[in-house]
Amino acid sequence: MFAGKGYVREDLECSHYMKNFDVGHVPLRAAKAKQLLVTINNNFGTLAFCRRYLDRLGETKYLMALKNLCDAGIVEPCPPMCDVRGSYVSQSEHTILLRPTCKEVISRGDDY
């Protein structure tokens, strides 16, 4: 069943973030932002993470520091993808091996 319009836009509150791979050294003034960046580098690198993961690592009162990192371009917010306002979009990925005579999905397993 499909109830959307077929295009994606950003909507709702952002809870996921990712460190910008291409950003160089950016001077930070806030000590909390520097400390949060160390935590992000040590635990996630450039992989996406959510605020819940920061909570589990023992980070507290980090929202302003996270905003500072986003404003500086060090961390990119990844807001949820929506089609119709308030709905969610699902994304799945596979690894596909292209052979001369066929295509094979090699990421498919028992749980997928």
C-alpha positions, -999 to 999 in steps of 0.1 A, spaced: 0 0 0 14 34 -9 0 66 5 28 90 -2 36 114 -30 68 97 -42 94 123 -31 114 128 1 119 159 23 133 166 57 108 168 85 105 163 123 131 167 150 166 156 141 180 128 163 208 114 141 241 130 132 273 122 113 308 137 115 317 154 82 344 134 65 358 163 45 361 189 73 396 199 83 406 214 117 381 238 130 389 258 161 363 253 189 360 277 218 336 257 240 354 230 261 322 209 261 321 209 223 358 199 222 351 170 247 321 159 227 341 158 195 367 136 212 339 112 222 324 112 187 359 106 171 367 78 195 334 60 193 319 67 159 344 83 135 324 93 105 296 67 111 261 80 118 251 81 154 220 92 174 217 111 206 207 79 224 242 65 217 257 96 234 235 90 264 247 54 266 283 66 266 276 87 296 275 121 279 252 146 297 241 181 289 256 179 254 229 195 233 245 229 231 279 213 223 263 192 196 247 224 182 281 241 182 296 212 163 268 213 137 270 251 134 308 248 128 302 222 100 321 195 119 289 173 125 261 171 100 225 166 112 206 138 94 169 146 99 144 119 93 132 114 57 95 120 52 72 119 22 38 129 34 41 152 65 45 131 96 51 99 78 84 80 76 104 67 47 122 34 48 156 28 32 172 -6 26 204 -14 9 220 -45 -6 254 -54 -20 249 -64 -56 275 -84 -75 273 -76 -113 284 -106 -133 286 -107 -172 254 -128 -174 235 -120 -142 232 -99 -111 235 -115 -76 224 -100 -43 251 -111 -19 240 -92 12 208 -112 15 208 -135 45 185 -155 68 175 -123 87 169 -102 56 
